[in-house]
Amino acid sequence: MSDSDITIYHNPTCGTSRNTLAMLRKSGIEPRIVEYLKTPPTREVLRQLIEQMGVPVRAIIRQKGTPYFELGLDDPSLTNDQLLDAMVAHPILINRPIVITPKGAKLCRPSDVVLDLLATSPHEDFDKEEGSPFLIDKPIGASAEFIEALQAEGLPTDDLDEPAKSFFRYTTLSGSPVGFGGFERYGPDALLRSIVVAPEARGRGIGRNLVLLLSRRAHESGAETAYVLTTDATSFFEAQGFKPISRSDAPASILATRQLVSLCPASATLLARQLTF
């Protein structure tokens, strides 16, 4: 993979974009950098880029810090052409960073997902600007290590082998284990669960990054809204954009999960968050 094969659509004022570029450089790559606010892509280039990513046009529109709502872009009746026109007229609406390599193209939010696009990743730990390490997630089954970690935190393990569930083991680039997490997906809804940060890895922002990466994987699988049930971490999840909701407002598929039906206490708080990146 040569540097000429790799491009990043970059906003240097964005921490996620800077972290992604730093990881490319840590991997020995000096990519072609397109500061798209200075040199925006043409409408056709933008259309082709979104097609290459294989995502809906709306998935690449940034809401935070943009005129998204002022322009009425939350109107679901708008066509792809209308959304493209808005992004061309207002490049700040283009989410960032977008990275293109021979392995594909992707919106790299969180920045850890840039590792999906690299032929090889560094084997030395590397911290983001905020001091939390880049994470690698690997799908796992109900391993003894996973079960022991959940049991140590008093989290349910009885339903790990049931359908519709995906679980991951998280490590740093050097392979040091830092935690676990998973989700159950039911159509556009996902229940995040079994989230554990190893005791020795706490206090470094790993929990936040783990939840972001887990949420991204749920989104990639087709989920549009994430739910989480907790007895003692409500403030943590609120800091990640989740909001407490009444169980009566949750979809039937989430209410029917064993986590809500029997495995977690009725006093546990249910929170939800729209999966936008």
The 8 nearest C-alpha neighbors of each residue, nearest first, counted from 0:
[[1, 4, 2, 101, 118, 100, 5, 3],
 [2, 0, 3, 4, 5, 28, 30, 29],
 [1, 3, 30, 4, 5, 28, 29, 0],
 [2, 4, 1, 5, 31, 30, 6, 0],
 [5, 3, 2, 1, 100, 101, 0, 6],
 [4, 6, 100, 30, 2, 99, 3, 31],
 [7, 5, 31, 99, 30, 98, 32, 8],
 [6, 8, 98, 32, 9, 97, 33, 31],
 [9, 7, 33, 97, 96, 34, 35, 32],
 [8, 10, 34, 96, 7, 33, 16, 11],
 [9, 11, 12, 13, 34, 16, 95, 96],
 [10, 12, 13, 17, 9, 16, 14, 34],
 [11, 13, 10, 14, 17, 16, 9, 15],
 [14, 12, 16, 11, 15, 10, 17, 95],
 [15, 13, 17, 16, 18, 12, 128, 11],
 [16, 14, 18, 17, 13, 110, 19, 109],
 [15, 17, 96, 19, 13, 14, 18, 9],
 [16, 18, 14, 20, 19, 15, 11, 21],
 [19, 17, 21, 15, 16, 20, 127, 14],
 [18, 20, 110, 16, 22, 21, 17, 15],
 [21, 19, 23, 17, 22, 18, 16, 24],
 [20, 22, 18, 24, 19, 23, 25, 17],
 [23, 21, 25, 19, 24, 20, 26, 18],
 [24, 22, 26, 20, 28, 25, 21, 19],
 [23, 25, 28, 27, 21, 26, 22, 29],
 [26, 24, 22, 27, 23, 21, 121, 28],
 [27, 25, 23, 24, 28, 121, 120, 22],
 [28, 26, 24, 25, 23, 29, 22, 2],
 [29, 27, 24, 23, 26, 2, 30, 25],
 [28, 30, 2, 24, 27, 31, 23, 5],
 [31, 29, 5, 2, 6, 28, 32, 7],
 [30, 32, 6, 5, 7, 33, 3, 29],
 [33, 31, 7, 30, 6, 34, 8, 9],
 [34, 32, 8, 35, 9, 7, 31, 38],
 [35, 33, 9, 36, 37, 10, 8, 38],
 [34, 36, 39, 38, 37, 33, 8, 9],
 [35, 37, 34, 39, 38, 90, 91, 10],
 [36, 38, 35, 34, 39, 33, 90, 10],
 [39, 37, 35, 36, 34, 40, 33, 41],
 [40, 38, 35, 36, 37, 90, 41, 87],
 [41, 39, 44, 45, 42, 38, 35, 87],
 [42, 40, 44, 43, 45, 39, 87, 46],
 [41, 43, 45, 44, 87, 46, 40, 83],
 [42, 44, 46, 45, 41, 47, 40, 48],
 [45, 43, 47, 41, 46, 42, 40, 48],
 [44, 46, 48, 42, 43, 47, 40, 41],
 [45, 47, 43, 49, 44, 48, 42, 50],
 [48, 46, 50, 44, 45, 49, 51, 43],
 [49, 47, 45, 51, 50, 46, 44, 52],
 [48, 50, 52, 46, 51, 47, 45, 53],
 [49, 51, 53, 47, 52, 48, 46, 54],
 [52, 50, 48, 49, 53, 47, 104, 103],
 [53, 51, 104, 49, 50, 105, 54, 48],
 [52, 54, 50, 51, 49, 55, 104, 105],
 [53, 55, 52, 49, 56, 58, 50, 59],
 [56, 54, 58, 57, 53, 49, 59, 50],
 [55, 57, 58, 59, 79, 54, 49, 82],
 [56, 58, 55, 60, 59, 82, 79, 54],
 [59, 57, 55, 56, 60, 54, 275, 276],
 [60, 58, 57, 94, 56, 93, 61, 55],
 [61, 59, 93, 92, 57, 94, 58, 62],
 [60, 62, 94, 92, 93, 63, 59, 65],
 [61, 63, 67, 65, 64, 60, 92, 66],
 [64, 62, 65, 61, 67, 66, 92, 68],
 [63, 65, 62, 66, 61, 91, 67, 92],
 [64, 66, 67, 63, 62, 92, 91, 61],
 [67, 65, 69, 68, 70, 64, 62, 92],
 [68, 66, 62, 65, 72, 70, 69, 71],
 [67, 69, 71, 70, 66, 72, 73, 62],
 [68, 70, 66, 71, 67, 72, 65, 73],
 [71, 69, 68, 67, 72, 66, 85, 73],
 [72, 70, 68, 73, 69, 74, 67, 66],
 [73, 71, 74, 67, 70, 68, 77, 82],
 [72, 74, 71, 75, 68, 67, 70, 77],
 [73, 75, 72, 76, 71, 77, 68, 70],
 [76, 74, 77, 73, 72, 78, 57, 71],
 [77, 75, 74, 78, 73, 72, 79, 81],
 [78, 76, 75, 74, 81, 79, 82, 72],
 [77, 79, 81, 80, 82, 76, 75, 83],
 [78, 80, 82, 81, 83, 56, 77, 57],
 [81, 79, 83, 78, 82, 84, 77, 85],
 [80, 82, 84, 78, 79, 83, 77, 85],
 [81, 83, 79, 85, 84, 80, 78, 86],
 [84, 82, 80, 86, 85, 81, 79, 87],
 [83, 85, 81, 87, 82, 86, 80, 88],
 [84, 86, 82, 88, 83, 87, 89, 81],
 [87, 85, 89, 90, 83, 92, 88, 84],
 [86, 88, 84, 85, 89, 90, 42, 83],
 [87, 89, 85, 86, 84, 90, 83, 92],
 [88, 90, 86, 91, 87, 92, 85, 93],
 [91, 89, 86, 92, 93, 87, 36, 88],
 [92, 90, 93, 89, 65, 36, 86, 94],
 [91, 93, 61, 90, 60, 86, 89, 65],
 [94, 92, 60, 91, 90, 61, 86, 59],
 [93, 95, 61, 59, 60, 92, 96, 91],
 [96, 94, 97, 16, 9, 106, 93, 8],
 [95, 97, 16, 9, 8, 107, 106, 98],
 [96, 98, 106, 8, 95, 105, 7, 107],
 [99, 97, 7, 104, 105, 6, 96, 8],
 [98, 100, 104, 6, 5, 103, 7, 105],
 [101, 99, 5, 102, 103, 4, 116, 104],
 [100, 102, 103, 4, 99, 0, 5, 116],
 [103, 101, 100, 116, 117, 104, 118, 99],
 [104, 102, 100, 101, 99, 116, 105, 52],
 [105, 103, 99, 52, 98, 51, 100, 97],
 [106, 104, 52, 98, 97, 107, 99, 103],
 [105, 107, 97, 96, 108, 95, 98, 104],
 [108, 106, 110, 112, 113, 109, 96, 105],
 [109, 107, 110, 106, 276, 112, 15, 111],
 [108, 110, 111, 107, 112, 212, 211, 15],
 [109, 111, 108, 107, 19, 112, 15, 113],
 [112, 110, 113, 109, 133, 114, 134, 107],
 [113, 111, 114, 115, 110, 107, 109, 108],
 [112, 114, 115, 111, 116, 107, 110, 19],
 [113, 115, 112, 116, 117, 111, 120, 135],
 [116, 114, 113, 112, 117, 111, 102, 118],
 [115, 117, 114, 102, 113, 100, 103, 118],
 [118, 116, 119, 114, 115, 120, 113, 102],
 [117, 119, 116, 120, 0, 102, 115, 114],
 [120, 118, 117, 121, 26, 114, 116, 122],
 [119, 121, 26, 117, 114, 122, 118, 172],
 [122, 120, 123, 26, 172, 119, 25, 124],
 [123, 121, 173, 172, 120, 124, 174, 171],
 [124, 122, 173, 121, 172, 125, 171, 174],
 [123, 125, 172, 173, 171, 122, 132, 126],
 [124, 126, 132, 133, 123, 127, 172, 22],
 [127, 125, 132, 131, 130, 133, 128, 124],
 [126, 128, 130, 129, 131, 18, 132, 133],
 [127, 129, 130, 126, 18, 14, 131, 17],
 [128, 130, 127, 131, 126, 204, 14, 132],
 [129, 131, 127, 126, 128, 132, 203, 204],
 [132, 130, 204, 126, 203, 127, 129, 205],
 [133, 131, 126, 125, 127, 134, 171, 130],
 [132, 134, 111, 126, 125, 171, 127, 131],
 [135, 133, 171, 170, 111, 132, 169, 172],
 [134, 136, 170, 169, 171, 172, 137, 133],
 [137, 135, 169, 168, 167, 134, 170, 138],
 [136, 138, 167, 168, 139, 169, 135, 166],
 [139, 137, 167, 166, 168, 136, 140, 165],
 [140, 138, 167, 166, 137, 168, 141, 142],
 [139, 141, 142, 166, 138, 160, 159, 167],
 [140, 142, 159, 145, 146, 143, 160, 139],
 [143, 141, 145, 144, 140, 146, 139, 147],
 [142, 144, 146, 145, 147, 141, 148, 140],
 [145, 143, 147, 142, 146, 148, 141, 149],
 [146, 144, 142, 148, 143, 147, 141, 149],
 [145, 147, 143, 149, 148, 144, 150, 142],
 [146, 148, 150, 144, 149, 145, 143, 151],
 [147, 149, 145, 151, 146, 150, 144, 152],
 [150, 148, 154, 146, 152, 151, 147, 153],
 [149, 151, 153, 147, 152, 148, 154, 146],
 [150, 152, 148, 149, 153, 147, 154, 146],
 [153, 151, 150, 149, 154, 148, 195, 147],
 [152, 154, 150, 151, 149, 155, 148, 156],
 [153, 155, 149, 152, 150, 156, 193, 151],
 [156, 154, 157, 262, 153, 149, 150, 158],
 [155, 157, 158, 159, 146, 154, 149, 150],
 [156, 158, 155, 159, 160, 262, 161, 257],
 [159, 157, 161, 160, 156, 257, 155, 258],
 [158, 160, 161, 156, 157, 141, 164, 140],
 [161, 159, 158, 162, 141, 140, 164, 157],
 [160, 162, 158, 159, 164, 163, 157, 183],
 [163, 161, 164, 160, 183, 159, 165, 158],
 [164, 162, 183, 184, 161, 165, 185, 182],
 [163, 165, 183, 162, 182, 166, 184, 161],
 [166, 164, 181, 182, 183, 163, 167, 138],
 [167, 165, 181, 139, 138, 180, 140, 182],
 [168, 166, 138, 137, 139, 180, 179, 136],
 [167, 169, 179, 137, 136, 178, 139, 138],
 [170, 168, 136, 178, 135, 177, 179, 176],
 [171, 169, 176, 175, 174, 177, 135, 134],
 [170, 172, 134, 174, 175, 173, 124, 135],
 [173, 171, 124, 122, 174, 123, 134, 121],
 [172, 174, 122, 123, 124, 171, 175, 170],
 [175, 173, 170, 171, 172, 176, 122, 135],
 [174, 176, 170, 171, 173, 177, 172, 169],
 [177, 175, 170, 169, 178, 174, 171, 168],
 [178, 176, 197, 170, 169, 200, 196, 175],
 [179, 177, 196, 197, 169, 195, 176, 168],
 [180, 178, 168, 195, 194, 167, 169, 196],
 [181, 179, 194, 193, 167, 166, 192, 195],
 [180, 182, 166, 192, 165, 193, 191, 167],
 [181, 183, 191, 190, 165, 192, 164, 189],
 [182, 184, 164, 190, 189, 163, 165, 191],
 [185, 183, 189, 188, 163, 186, 182, 190],
 [184, 186, 188, 189, 187, 252, 183, 163],
 [185, 187, 188, 184, 222, 221, 189, 223],
 [188, 186, 222, 223, 221, 185, 224, 189],
 [189, 187, 224, 222, 185, 186, 184, 225],
 [190, 188, 184, 225, 183, 222, 185, 226],
 [189, 191, 226, 183, 182, 227, 225, 192],
 [192, 190, 182, 227, 181, 226, 189, 183],
 [191, 193, 181, 194, 182, 190, 180, 227],
 [192, 194, 180, 181, 195, 149, 154, 179],
 [195, 193, 180, 192, 179, 181, 196, 178],
 [194, 196, 179, 178, 193, 180, 197, 149],
 [197, 195, 178, 177, 206, 198, 201, 200],
 [196, 198, 177, 178, 200, 199, 195, 201],
 [199, 197, 200, 201, 196, 177, 195, 178],
 [198, 200, 197, 201, 177, 196, 202, 176],
 [201, 199, 197, 198, 177, 196, 202, 203],
 [202, 200, 198, 203, 199, 196, 197, 205],
 [201, 203, 204, 200, 205, 206, 199, 198],
 [204, 202, 131, 205, 201, 130, 200, 206],
 [205, 203, 131, 206, 207, 202, 208, 201],
 [204, 206, 208, 203, 207, 209, 131, 201],
 [207, 205, 209, 208, 204, 196, 210, 201],
 [206, 208, 210, 205, 209, 204, 211, 239],
 [209, 207, 211, 205, 210, 206, 212, 204],
 [208, 210, 206, 212, 207, 211, 205, 213],
 [211, 209, 213, 207, 208, 212, 214, 206],
 [212, 210, 208, 214, 209, 213, 215, 207],
 [211, 213, 215, 209, 214, 210, 208, 109],
 [214, 212, 210, 216, 215, 211, 209, 217],
 [215, 213, 217, 211, 212, 216, 210, 218],
 [214, 216, 218, 212, 213, 217, 219, 211],
 [217, 215, 219, 213, 218, 214, 220, 212],
 [216, 218, 214, 220, 215, 219, 222, 213],
 [219, 217, 222, 215, 221, 216, 220, 223],
 [220, 218, 216, 221, 217, 215, 222, 214],
 [219, 221, 217, 218, 222, 216, 184, 215],
 [222, 220, 218, 219, 187, 223, 217, 186],
 [223, 221, 187, 218, 188, 217, 224, 189],
 [222, 224, 187, 274, 188, 218, 273, 221],
 [225, 223, 273, 188, 274, 272, 222, 189],
 [226, 224, 189, 272, 271, 190, 188, 273],
 [227, 225, 271, 190, 270, 191, 189, 272],
 [226, 228, 191, 270, 190, 269, 271, 192],
 [227, 229, 269, 268, 267, 270, 226, 230],
 [230, 228, 267, 268, 231, 232, 233, 227],
 [229, 231, 267, 268, 232, 266, 228, 233],
 [230, 232, 229, 233, 267, 234, 268, 235],
 [233, 231, 235, 234, 229, 230, 236, 237],
 [232, 234, 236, 235, 231, 237, 229, 268],
 [233, 235, 237, 236, 232, 238, 231, 239],
 [236, 234, 232, 238, 233, 237, 239, 207],
 [235, 237, 239, 238, 233, 241, 234, 232],
 [236, 238, 241, 234, 240, 239, 235, 242],
 [237, 239, 236, 235, 240, 234, 241, 233],
 [240, 238, 236, 237, 241, 235, 207, 211],
 [239, 241, 237, 238, 272, 242, 236, 271],
 [242, 240, 237, 272, 271, 236, 270, 239],
 [241, 243, 270, 271, 237, 244, 272, 240],
 [244, 242, 270, 269, 271, 268, 241, 245],
 [245, 243, 270, 269, 246, 242, 248, 271],
 [244, 246, 247, 248, 243, 249, 269, 270],
 [245, 247, 249, 248, 244, 269, 254, 250],
 [246, 248, 245, 249, 250, 244, 254, 251],
 [249, 247, 246, 245, 244, 250, 251, 254],
 [248, 250, 246, 247, 251, 253, 254, 245],
 [251, 249, 252, 253, 254, 248, 188, 247],
 [250, 252, 254, 253, 255, 249, 256, 247],
 [253, 251, 255, 250, 254, 185, 256, 188],
 [254, 252, 255, 256, 251, 250, 249, 190],
 [253, 255, 251, 252, 256, 259, 250, 249],
 [256, 254, 252, 253, 251, 260, 257, 259],
 [257, 255, 258, 253, 259, 254, 260, 252],
 [256, 258, 260, 259, 261, 262, 255, 158],
 [257, 259, 262, 256, 263, 260, 261, 155],
 [260, 258, 257, 256, 254, 261, 263, 262],
 [261, 259, 257, 258, 256, 255, 262, 254],
 [260, 262, 257, 263, 259, 258, 264, 265],
 [261, 263, 258, 257, 155, 259, 260, 264],
 [262, 264, 258, 261, 259, 265, 267, 260],
 [265, 263, 266, 267, 262, 261, 259, 230],
 [264, 266, 267, 263, 259, 268, 261, 260],
 [265, 267, 264, 268, 230, 263, 229, 269],
 [268, 266, 230, 229, 265, 264, 228, 269],
 [269, 267, 229, 228, 230, 270, 266, 243],
 [270, 268, 228, 243, 227, 244, 267, 229],
 [269, 271, 243, 242, 227, 244, 226, 241],
 [272, 270, 226, 241, 242, 225, 243, 227],
 [273, 271, 241, 225, 224, 274, 240, 242],
 [272, 274, 224, 275, 223, 225, 271, 241],
 [273, 275, 223, 224, 272, 218, 225, 276],
 [276, 274, 273, 58, 223, 218, 61, 272],
 [275, 108, 274, 61, 109, 215, 58, 94]]
